[in-house]
Amino acid sequence: MTSLVSRPRPRPAHTQGPTHCAYTPDGSKLVTVGSNNTIRLYKTGFDGEPANIDECQEQNLAVSTGNDFFVAGSEDGTVSLYSLDTNQFDRFLLRTSLPVRDVALSPDNQWCAVASDELTVRLVNVKDNTHLRTLKEHGKPTKHLAFDPRGSLLALSCTDGVIYIYSLTADHPELIRTVDGVIGRVETEADASSKVAWHPDGRAFAVPTPMRDIQVVSKNDWEKQRVFSNGHDGDITALAWSPNGALLASAAKDKRLLIWSTSDQTVVARYEYPNVIDIAWHPTRNLLSFTTSDGEVFICPNFISEQFSSLLRLPKQPAPFIHDPLAEISANGRKPDANGHKPAPNARRNSLESLDNLLDENYGDLDDDFVVDDDGAGYTLNVGRKRPAEDDGIFADHPQKRGNFLQPQHHEPFQPGSTPWRGNRKYLCLNLIGFVWTVDQDSHHTVTIEFYDHEFHRDLHFTDTFLYDKACLNDKGALFSCPPKDDAPAVVFYRPHETWTQRSDWRTQLPQGEAVLAMSLSDSFVTVVTAQYVRVYTLFGIPYRVYRPKSMPVVTCASWRDYVLTMGNGPVGADGMSKLLYSIQNIKRDEICQNEDIVALPEGATVQSVFFSDSGDPCIYDSTGTLLTLLHWRHPSRASWIPLLDTKLLPRLASGRKHESYFPVAVADNKFHCIILKGGDKYPYFPRPLLSDFEFSIPLSSAPTRKGKKKEKKKHRNGLDDEDLEMINGSDGGEGSSDDEEEEDETQGDESASEPKKLEQAFLLRGVQATQLADLIDATTSSAGQRNALVKLELEIDKALLQLLAVECREGEDRGMRALEVVQLMRDRSGRMIEAAGKVADRYGRTVLGEKIREVGEQRVSGRGGAFGEDDDGDDFP
């Protein structure tokens, strides 16, 4: 509801022209500057004449205040500092060659940012004006600038219609983002505003748009959020948030001054007054002041009517996001109980089993500061800080001052292959089949399913009134779920791609109060995980199994054919973080493969995605950038996590000049498929980026440096010359190596150093693949193709070892024991590979080694041993 209030009384302060105002942080004074050579200081609560500062520059175009001083910028290019203790000019801070357009003091009042018609922005230290920093990467004149509430970012609104965001955390300011397509092209002397107004919680800012709306942009991803629209009919000239962020004031050329409610973006008060160009809220009172281009100032006590004044007394309110990240379901948040009620923050404190009641009365009092800074020495943390933390007062729960031994940190639940909301869009699912994404249209969502193979499936687009927030996609169908809302329970919906009946999709409701934390879709089952249960359905909606997981809170799940993997939080580790546990079971055969085993994670690391490979082996990708697979997972208590790739060791990152991360998508064809993220992004965004793939590389050493040194003697990339390759090809029935015709690649670096590493890498990788394939053959009714594939893998392992043997023989006689050990690692039992190994030794004149290799071959053919780990007499090594 909008209330219409009488027009406030003007106070003539300056001559006609641009007039600006600002309250001191403590709210004791209002400072106004204008076109004449007088600055007015209005004492809050005093209705008499203001104090004047007459020794000042004319045509002051900007002002920014601290509690003890303020700075003003004038059209003659000077930035002046004035004392509020003496109400006199103190000194010049800076001079520019062109008119100053805006000034801003950092939240700690240590730096002053100065924007002018020059192409650079200056940061000058208030105490020592010889200490300067220059921001010049934007390359356009700056009309407005604004520090974020923490003082770590500076936003520049330039005349080219782009917002430039600089990071001030380092010694040299760094341009970290450009936000285009929000503000218009506004000249520096124009009355229209393009100023960034940071919300008090620091997570977003508001800015006028050319469409005469006010757009909110989030700091996390720099995407558009809520819009304050349909309020003005003219260009917006000023806007300002209330101190707690609950209200937004704006003025425009349509002679309207509007007060908006932040929560629902509606106008709660309208004021009719022309030419308003600056607005300032009092830090603590129901008091708003504004100035006009006529040189007038308006000081309005009780500006907000009684109907809405209670909004100003609220604690700090969150910025208006379309989907607030802090409101998303998280494992560390307090979950509703079965009836949908949230527990009280201190529900256990007054119980009989409470630790406080078992120990002395004040033990563990989280509200006690423990150390009292009674002498002002400053050894207490953040006492008397001038600005609050970014999210202070937004939500009830805060980080505690004591240790976390009473409040363990849990791993947050997530849906594999999905992304958080970014603006009004998010990916619900990303895999090798296709991708599902949704757009929030306020009243409904629009969901799009796109496939990579359009010959196999056609794309789908539909209107979503259930507001789905999770999805899974495979060759057979698409699975969706929506969260509970008000009195409506959570819903799970499955739609097959093809059907021979008239209706084959199905929808089911979960019990009231239960929300879907994660879900998965396989060729056999639908798995839905909530905070209380794991529910398994058939593909056509028949409930197949319901059980409560042992590891809670639940984190995520994945499935492949009849196997379901669930992850949850377990006991608390030494770092205060819950251990992540997983279980794998065959649903159809009711067999538990792994029961509450630990996910191997480094300290402080989290799982970013979990999925099954195309061959059906579990894989995880963690926050350290490492891809791991599970070995022997079908055998209880034998499973182990094997690293397949450490993305930090990729050759493309070896130079150190490239900084990127990777969003995991799938493991298929013995490659890691992902999306490359640049610019500090954590998730992919629109338009949909291309998929990339990387070969597996078990982390053995750092990426080699590239030298480009050529060898005098031409050799194949496998490290052998033609005679060696003849021996290998003769031993396996004439099968030629795929690298027979390839020449040496100069970019591969020093081959003598890197070749053994490549062969060791091939030996390890083929060994992992052979082990997983052997487990699959043992656990299922294997096909002839699978058995042949295992034989080929073992042959490739022996080939890699034979090539490694050739490298060791070239190194000299002193590498003989290592060379013999390589031969003992060979898996061939027919003796053909051992025979080839003997020929390689003879080729390089290693007579003693050749004799020992033949002894190993004789023992292996006769079945008397000779395998790795036994000496020549068949006795185990000590």
N, C-alpha and C positions, 0 to 999 in steps of 0.2 A: 504494500500500500504506500502511496506517495503522499507526503504532507507538503502543503504549500505554505511557506513562511514569508513574513514581511521582509522587505529589503533592508539590509544593514545600513547604519549611518556612516557616511564617508568622512575621512579626516584628511584635509589637505596637508601633504607631507613634502612634496617636491613639485617642481615645475612639470609642465606637460612633457611626456616622453616615457620611455621604458622605466619601470619602477619595480624593484625586487625586494623581498623580505625573507628573513630567516630567524627562528627562535634559537637562543642558546640551548645547548643540550640539557641544562638544568631548568630551563623554562623561565628564568628570571627576567629576561629581556627579549624584546623583539627589535631587530636591527633592520632598517630600511635604507636603501640607496636609490638614487634616481639621477635625473639629468642635471640638477644644479650641484653646486659645490658644498652641499650640506648633507650630513648623514644623521638620521634620527634614531634615537635609542628610547624605545617605549618600555617602561617598567611594568611588568605584569601585575595586574590588580590595581594599578594607579591610573586614574582617569584624567590626570592633569596634563600639563605640557610635557613633551618629551625632552630628554637631554639631547643636545646638538653637538656635532663635531664639524666645525667650519673649515678647518685646515685639511681639506681633502681635494682630490681631483674632481673635475667635472665629468659628466656623462659616464657615471658608474653603471656598468651593465651586468654585474654579478656580485654576489656576496655569499660568504660561507662563514659559519660561526663556531667558536669553541666557548668554553666557560670563561676564559680569561682574556680572550682576544678574538678578533675576527679579521678576515681579509676581504678586500674588494678589488675588482678588476675594472679598469676604465677603458674608454675608447681610445685614449692616447697611448695604450700599450703598457701601462704600468699596473703592477699588482702591489697594493699597499697593505701593511699590517697595522692594525689599530688596537690599542690597549683598552680593555673594558674596565680596568681598575682606575685609570686616569681619564678615560674618555678622550684620548688624544691620539694623534698620529704617532706611530712608533718608528717605522722604517719601511723602505721599499724592499719587497721580496724579489721582484723580477721585472725586467723590462722586455717587451717584445716590439718588433718593428711594425706590427699591424694591430688593429683593435683586439682587445681581450673580449671573448664572448662568454666564457664561463670559468668559474673557479670552484674547487671542491676540496675541503679538508678531509684527510683520512680519518677513520673512526678514532684512532689514537692521537689525532691532532699533531702528528709528527711531520706529515708531508702535505703539501698543497699542490694539486693538479691544476694546470692552467691551459685552457683552450683559447686559441686565437684564430685569426684568419690565416696564419701561417700553416704550413703543411705538417707541422710537428706539434706534439703536446709535451709540455715540460712538467716534470715533477721536481719541486724544489723543497729542500728541507727547511722547516720553519725556523729551527734554531740556528742553522748554518746555511745561508742561502748560496754559499759556494758549492754546496753538495747538490748536484743536479743530475737528473736522469731524463733522457730524451726518448719519447715514443714516436717513431717515424715510419713504421711499417704500413700504416694506413694510407699515407700519401695524399690525403684530402683534407681540406679545412674542417675543423671540428666545431659543431654548434653547441653541443652539450656534452658533459661528462658526469659520471657518477660512480662513487665507490660502493662496493657491496658492503653489507653490514659488518663483515669480518675484516675488511680492508685488504683482502688478498686479490681481488679483481677490480679492474677499472673498465667501465663501459663507455665507449666513445660513440656518439651519434654524429656521423659525418654528413657532409652535403651531398654525397653520392648515393644516399639512401641505404647505407650499410651501417650496421652496428659492429664495431670492432671491440673484442674482449681481450684485454691484456692481463696476464698473470704477473703479480708483483711479489711473488714469494722468493724469487732469486734476486741476486744483485742487479741483474740487467732485466728489465721488463721484457716479457715475451708475448707476442701475439699468439693466442691459443685458439681463437675462433672468430669467424666472421658470420654474422647473422644477417642474411639478405632476405628481401621479400617481405619485410615487416613494416619498416618506416618508409616514408616517401622522400623524395629529393627536396630538401628544404634549405634555402639559402641562409647564411648566418645572420643576416639582418632582418629576416622575415619574422612576423609575429607568431606564425604557426609553430608549434613545438614538436620536437621529436625526441624529447628527453627521456632517458631511462629512469624509471622510478622503482628501485629495489624494494621488494616486499620485506617487512621487518624480519621474517624468518630466514631470509637469505637464500631461499631455494628457487626463487623466480623473480622476474621483474615485469612491470607493466610499461607499455609504450604506446603513444598515439599512432594510429595508422592513417593512410590517405583516405580510407573509407569512413573516417570520422568515428571510428570505434577505438576501443582500448584493448590491445592484445596482451595477454599474459604469456610469457616465454619462460620455460623451466631452465635452470642452470645446469641440471644434470645432463640433459641431452640437447639443449638449445632448440627444443621443438615448441610449437604453438600449443597453448593449453586453453583455458577458458577465455571468453571474449565478453567485454562489457559493450553491448551494442544497442543500437536504436535509441540513443539518448540525445545525441547532438545532431544538429543540421548544419553546422559550420566546422571549420578546422579547429581542432583542439589546441588551446594555447597554454594550458597548465594542468598538472595532475599531481596528487600527493596522497600517500597512504596515511591512515591514522596510525598512531604509535603502536597499537597492538595488531594492526593489519585487518581489523574487522570491517573498516569502512574505507572507501576510496573517494576522494574529492576530485572533480574535473571541471574545467571551464573551457568555453569555446567562443568562437566569433558569432555564434547565434544568440549571444547575450544571456546564456544560461550557465549557472553554476550548479552542478549536480552532486549529490551524495549517493554513492552506490553501496549496496550491501555486498561484501566479498563472497559470502557463502553461496548466494544464488544469483549474483550479478544483476540485481534489480535496483532501480532508482528508489530511494527511500525519502529523499527531500529534493525540492527544486527551488532555486533562487534565481530571480531575474535581475541580472546586472551586466552591463556591457564592459568590454575592453579589459577583462581580468587576464593578467599575464603571469601571475605568480601566486602560489598558495602555500601556507605554512600551518601545520597543526601544532598546538601546544603539546609538549611531551607527556603531560599528566592530566591536564584539565580538559573539560568540555569547552574548548576554546579554539577557534580557527581564525586566522587572519589571511588577508589576500590584498594584493595591490593591482592597480590598473595602469594602463598607458596614459592616463590623464594625470598621473602623479599622486593619486589618492591611495590611502591605506584604510582598510576596514579591519577593526578588531572586534570580534563578535563573541562575547561570553555566552555560554549556554546555547551554542550554535545548533547543536543537535537537539531536537525536541525530546520531551520526556518519553515518548513512545519508543524511540530508538537510542536514547542516551545510554541505556544499559549495555549496549554493544561496546561502548568505549570502556566499560569496567570489566570486560572479559579479559582473561589471560591472553597471551599472544596466540593469534589464530593462524591456522595453516594457509599457505597460498592456495588460490583456487586452481587445482589441477583437474584435468579430465579424469585421470586415474591417479590418485595420490600414492606415490611409492610407499609412504609410511603407513598407509592404511591397508596395504596388501597383506594377505595372510602370511605369517612367518612363523617359523618354529620357535623363535624367541618371544613372540607375542603371546598373550594369554588367550588360550583357546576357550570358546564357549563350552559349557558342559553339555550333557545330552539333552538338556532342556533349553539350550541356547543362552544360558546366563553365564556371564563372565565372573570368575572368582574375584573377590576383593584383593587389592594389592597385598595386604598383610593378613591373609586368611588364616595362616598358621601361627601368627605371632602370639595370639591369645589362646591357642589350644593347649591342652594339658601336655602334649608331647613337644610343645615348642621349645627350641633350644634356649630361648631367653628365660623360660620358666624353669628349665632344668639347671641352668647356671645362675649367676647372680643377676640382679634385676636389670642392670644397665648394660650387660654384656652384649656386644654386637649391635648397639643402638646405631642404626644407620643414619640417624639425623644428628648425631653428635659430631662436631667438627674435629674432635680429638685434640687438635693443637690450637691454642688460643693465641692469636697474634696481639698480645696486650701491649707490646712495646713498639709495634709498628715496624718491626725489622724486616717484614716481607717474606718470612719463610713459610707462610701458609699459601696454599695454591689458589689463585684466582680470587683472592679476597679483595673486595672493593673494585672489581674490574669495571671499566667504564662501559663495556658493551657485553651483552649476554652471549652465550654460545648460540650456534645457529638454530638449534631446535629447542632451546629452553622454553618451557611453558606451552609448547604445542600439544604435547600429550602428557598424560599423568605419570607414566613410568620414566624414570631417569636412570642413567648409570649410577651405581652406588659408589660411595666413597671408600668402602672397605673392599676386601678381596672378594673373589668370585666363588669362594668355597661353599657358600650357601646358595648361590645362584649359578649353576653350571651353564655354559654357553652351548646351545644346541646347533646342529646343522639345520639350515632352513630347508623346507620342502621346495621342490621344483619339478617342473614338467620337462623332461628331456626334449630337446629340439625346439623349444619355444623361447620367446623373448619377452621382456616386460613391455608395458605400454610405453610408447614414445609418441607424445602428442595424443592423437586419437587413433593411432594405428598400432598393431602388434602382430607378430607372426605367432600363430597358434601351433604350427608344426613345420619343420624343415627336415627333409630326408632325401634320399636318392629317387624316391617315387615322384615327389613333387613337393608342393608347399601350400599351406593353408594360412590365410591372413584375414584379419577382420578390421573394420573401420567403425568407430563409434559415431553414430549419427544422432546422439542425444536420446531420442525416443526409441531407437532400435539400433542394431548393428547390421552391417552388410558383410557377408562372409564370401570369400572367393577361394576355390580350390583349383589350382593349376598343376598340370602334369608335365613332366619332361617329355614323355612319349605320347604325342597326341594321336598317334595311330592306334594305340592300345586303349586310351581313355580320352574322353572329351572333358574340357574344363567345365566347372560348375560355379554359378554365382546365385546366391539366394539372400533374402531378407531374413534376418535373425531377430525374432522377438523375445527369445529366451536369454539373449546376451551371453552366448557361449564364450568361455575364457580359456578352454583347453581343448586340444584336438590331437588325434592320431590318424595316420594315413598309411595304408599299405595297398597291395595289389587287389585286395578283395573288397575293401570298403573304407569308410571314414567314420571316426568315432568322435563325438563331441560331449562336453559337459558344461554346465553352467552353475554358478554358486547359488546358495540359498539367498533369498531376498525377502525381507519382511516376513510374511506368513507363507511364502512359496518355498517349497523344499528344493534341494538340488536335483537336477535332472541329467540323466545320461541318455544320449541319443546315438544310434548307430544306423548308418545308411550304406548298404552294399552298392558297389558300382554296377553290377549286373544281376538280373533276377529273371526267373521264368514264371513268377507269379505276379499278380496285380499289385500287391503291396508286400514289401519285404523289410522295410525299415521298422525299427522299434524304439520305443522310448520308455524309460522307467524312472520313477521317483525314488530318491533315497529318503530315509527317515528324517523327520524334522530336526533341524539343527546340525546335521552332518554336512560337511563341505568336502568336495573332492580335492585331495592334495596332489594326487598324481594318478595317471592311468596309462595303460598300454594296450596294444592291439597286435595279435599274432594271427597266423593262419587258422588257429583252432579256437582261441578264447579271447574274451574281453576281460581285462583286469582293472578294477577300480579300487583305489586306496583312499580311505578317509582316516581321520584321527583315531577312530576306534576299530575299524575292521578292514580286512581285505576281502573284496567280493569278486568272484570269478563267474562270468557268464559264458554261455556258448555264443557263437556268432549270431544267433537269431534270438537271443534274449532269455534263454532258459537258465535260471540260477543253478550253477554247478557246484560251487563251494563258497562258504563264508567262514572265515576264521580271524581270530585276533592275533596280530603279529606280536612277537615277543619283544622286539626292539621298538621302543616308542620314545618320543614322537617319530612317526614315519617320515622319511625323507623323499623317496621316489620309488619307482618300479620300472621294469622292462620285461619283455616276454619274447619268446621265439618258439614257434610251434607249440609243443605241450609244456614247455619250461617257463616258469615265472620266477624272476629275481626281484626281491624286495630289499630295500635298504632302510635302516632306521637308526636312531640314536641309542647308544649303549652306555656303558659305565663311563664316568668322567676320568679323563687322563690327567697327567701331571700339569698340563698347561691350562686346565680349567675347561677344556673343550671336550664334549662327549665323543667317545670313540664311535666311529661309523661301522655298523655291523650289517652284514648281508646274509640272505638265505636264498637258496635255489632249490626248487622242487619241481618234479614232474607231476603236473596236475592230473593227467589222465591215468597214470599208473600209481599215483599216490605214493611217490617215493621222494624222500628228502635227500638231495645230493650234497648240499652244504647247509649247515644249521648254525646260524648266528656266528659266522666267522668274521674276522676283522678285515675291513678294507684298508689296504696298506697305503697310508697317507703320511707325508712328512708333517712335522709340527706346524700347526697354523694353516695347513692346506685344506681345501674343500673340494668336493667332487662337482664338476661343472656339467657333466653329462654321463649317462650310462646307457648302453645299447648292446645289442648282439650283432656280431659281424655277419656277413652274408653266408658264412659257413657255420654259423650258430654258436660262436664262442663269445662269452661275456667280455665287454671292454668298458673301460672308464677313461675319462679325460679329466684331469684335475687342474686346480688353479695354478700349479707350477708350470703348466704347459706340457705335461707328460701324458702320453697315451700308454695304457697298460692293458694287457689281456690276461685272462685267467687260465692257468694250466691245470690239467687233471681235475677239473671242476665236477666231473661226473662221479668221482671217487670221494666218499666222505673223508674229511680231515686231511686230504692230500693236496688241496688246491693251493696255488701260489700265484701271486701277481707278478707278471713279467713285463718290463718296459719294452715297448716296441718302437717308441719315438719320443725324443725330448726336443720339442720345437725350439728351445733356446739354443740348441747346438746345430741348427740348420745352417748349411753353408751360406745361404742368402743373408744370414745375420752375422756372419763371421767378421765383417768389416767394422761392425759397431755403428755404422752410419744409418742403418735402417731399423726403425722401431715399429713393430707390428705385433699383433696377437692373432689368435685363430679361434674361430667358432666351430666346434666339432659338429659334423653332420653324420658320418658313417665310416665304417671300415669295410671295404669291399675290394675284391681283386688284389688282395695283399697290399693295399694302399690306404692311407689316411685321407679321407675326403673332408674338406673343411671350407670355410669362408675366411679369407684374409681380411683382417680389420686394421685400419690405419687411423692415425690421428687420435689415438687414445680411446677409440670406441671399444666397448665391451660386447656389443651385440650388433648384428647386421640391421640395416634399415632399408628404406625404399629409395630408389628403385632396387629391385632384387639384385644383389651382386652375384657374380659368377662363382661357380664352385671351383676349387683348386684341389689338387691331390699331391701327396708327398709319399715317396717310397719309405718303407720302414727302415729305421737305423737305430739299432740298440745302442744306448749311450755307453760307449767304451772310452772315448777320448774327445777332446774338443775338436771343432771343425778345423781341418788342415788349412794352412795359408797357401795361397796360390803363387807359385814362382814362375811357371812357364818355362822351366829348364828342359831342354831336349836331350834325349839320349843319343849317343853315337850309333848304337846298334838298335835297329828297329825290332820291337817286340810287340806281341799282341797285348791287349789290355788285361788279359788274365795272367800276365807275368811269364808265360812260357813262349819259347820259340817254336818254329815249325816242327822240329824233331820231337819235342815234348808232346805237342798236340797229336802227332802221329801215334805215339804210345798210348795216349788217352783214348783216341778214337779207335785204335785197334783193340783195346781192352773192353769196349762196350759194343762191339759188333759193328763198328764203322759209323756210329752216330757222330756227326760233326758238331763242333761247338758253334753256337750262334754268333760268336765273336771272331770267327776265322778270318773274315775279310776286312775287319775294322782296323783302322790305323790308330796310332797313338794320338790322344787328344792333348794338345799342349796346355789346356786350361786345367788339367787334372793335378798339376803340381809335381812335386818330386816323386816319381813313380817308385823309386827304390824304398822310400819311406812309407808311402800310402798304400802300396799294393798288399803287403801283409795285413794291414788293417781292413782292407776291403774283403780279403779272403776270410779273415776271422769273422767279419760281420756276416758274410754269406753262410759260413758254417753255423753260427748261432741262430740266425733267422730260419734257415732251412730245418734246423733241429727243432725249433719251437713249432713250426708248421707241421713237421712230421709227427711230433708227439700229439698235437691236437687231432690230426687226422687219424692216428692210430687209436686214440681214445674213442673217436666217433665210430670207427670200424668195429671196435670191441663192444660198444654199447648198442649198436643197431644192426639190422640186417643189411650188411654192406653190399654194394654193387660192384661189378667188375671194374667199372671206371674208378671207383674210390680206391680199390686195391692197387690198380695200376698207377694211380696218382701217388700212392705211398711208395711204391717201388721207385718211381722217378725221383721223388724227393730224396730218398736215401741215396740214389745214384748221384744226385747233384751235391749231396753232402760229401760223398767220397771224392767227387771231382774237385770240389773246393779244397779238400785236404791234400789231394794229389798236387794241385797247383801250389799250395802252401809248402809242400815238401820240396818242390823245385826251387822255391825262393830260399828255403833254408839251406839247400845244397849249394846254391850259388854264394851264400854268405861265408862258407868255409867249413873246414873240418871240425872246428870247435863248436859248431851248432849241431853236431851229430846226435846228441841225446834228445834235443828238442825235435829233430827230424824223426827219430824213431818213435817218439811219443805221438807225433802226428799220424804215423802209420798205424799205431795201435788204436787210434780213435776211429779208424775206418769201420764201416758197418758191413761191408761185403764179406760173406762167408764162403763164396765160391773160390776165392784165391786169385781171381783175375785182377782185382785192384792191387793186391799185394805184389803180384807179378809186375804190373805196370810201375809200382813204386820202386821195385828193384831196378828196373831199367832206367828210371830217372836217376837213381843213385849212381849207377854205372856210367851214365851219360856225363856226369860231372866228376867222375873219378873218385867217388867215395866208396872204396872197396870194403872197408870194415863195416860201414853202414849198410852196404848192400848185403853182406853176409848175415847181419843181424835181422834185416828185413825178411830175408828168405827163411830164417829160423822162425820168425813170427808167422809167416805164411804156412810153414809145415805144421806148426802147432794148431793153427786155426783150421786147416783142412782136416787134420786128424781128430779135431774136437778136443784137444788137450789144453785149450785155453789160448793164451797169447793176447787176450783182450787188454784194454787199457787198465792200468792199475796193478798189473802183475809183471814180475821180472822174468828173465829168460828161463829160470828154473821152475816157473809157475808159482813161486811163493809170493804172497802179498808184500808190497812195500811196507817197511816199518812206518 
